[in-house]
Amino acid sequence: MKKWQKYWLLGVIFFFSIHLVRDIMQDRGVHNFLSDLLVKKDLSRTPSWYWQAFNTYPIEISQVILGIFSFKKNKFGLSGGLTIFFSLFFLTVWLIYWIML
């Protein structure tokens, strides 16, 4: 595995682990710096369970699992490529949410 791939996977595992903890705190009503950072009031009529079930938790959990799997195998391969794809997907969904909704 190349050096940039290791750094990428470490960054993905770190970012999405912190993001998962942040989302869990938000859903439980805990207010602190981490859980209130870059929060936008949801003006859509979409139920909160939709965002949790389809957008947030599956992306974060899959990223952490794929990153750990790549490290265990010591091979970037398909699982590493999927971390790049899901990260771009996550960024796109976040930008659509932040700008348009």
C-alpha positions in Angstrom: 0.0 0.0 0.0 1.3 3.4 -0.9 2.0 6.1 1.6 -0.8 8.4 0.4 -3.3 5.5 0.6 -2.4 4.9 4.2 -2.8 8.6 5.0 -6.1 8.6 3.1 -7.5 5.6 5.0 -6.3 7.1 8.4 -8.1 10.3 7.5 -11.3 8.5 6.5 -11.4 6.4 9.6 -10.7 9.4 11.8 -13.1 11.8 10.1 -16.0 9.4 9.9 -15.5 8.1 13.4 -15.7 11.6 14.8 -18.7 12.4 12.6 -20.5 9.3 13.8 -19.9 10.3 17.4 -21.1 13.8 16.6 -24.3 12.5 15.0 -25.1 10.2 17.9 -24.7 13.1 20.3 -27.0 15.3 18.1 -29.6 12.6 18.0 -29.4 12.2 21.8 -29.7 15.9 22.4 -26.2 16.5 23.8 -25.0 20.0 23.1 -21.3 20.8 23.1 -18.8 22.2 20.6 -18.5 19.0 18.5 -22.3 18.4 18.3 -23.2 22.0 17.5 -20.4 22.6 14.9 -21.7 23.4 11.4 -25.3 22.6 12.2 -28.0 24.0 10.0 -31.7 24.0 11.0 -33.5 21.5 8.9 -36.2 23.3 7.0 -37.3 20.4 4.9 -40.4 18.3 5.8 -38.4 15.1 5.7 -38.6 13.1 8.9 -35.4 12.9 10.9 -35.3 9.1 10.8 -34.9 9.3 7.0 -31.7 11.3 7.3 -30.4 8.9 10.0 -31.3 5.7 8.3 -30.4 6.5 4.7 -27.8 9.2 4.7 -25.9 9.5 7.9 -25.2 6.3 9.7 -24.8 3.9 6.8 -22.2 6.1 5.1 -20.2 6.7 8.3 -20.3 3.1 9.4 -19.4 1.7 6.0 -16.5 4.2 5.7 -15.0 3.1 9.0 -15.5 -0.6 8.2 -14.0 -0.3 4.7 -11.0 1.7 6.1 -10.3 -0.8 8.8 -10.7 -3.7 6.3 -8.2 -2.1 3.9 -5.7 -1.8 6.8 -6.2 -5.4 7.9 -5.6 -6.7 4.4 -2.8 -4.1 3.8 -4.2 -3.6 0.4 -6.1 -0.5 -0.9 -7.9 -2.3 -3.7 -11.7 -2.2 -4.1 -12.4 -1.3 -0.5 -10.0 1.6 -0.6 -11.6 2.8 -3.9 -15.0 2.6 -2.3 -13.8 4.9 0.5 -13.0 7.5 -2.1 -16.3 7.0 -3.9 -18.3 7.2 -0.7 -16.4 10.3 0.5 -17.2 12.1 -2.8 -20.8 11.0 -2.4 -20.9 12.2 1.2 -19.4 15.6 0.1 -22.0 15.9 -2.7 -24.9 15.1 -0.4 -23.6 17.5 2.2 -23.2 20.3 -0.4 -26.7 19.8 -1.7 -28.1 19.9 1.8 -26.1 22.9 2.9 -26.6 25.0 -0.3 -30.1 24.1 -1.5 -32.1 23.0 1.5 
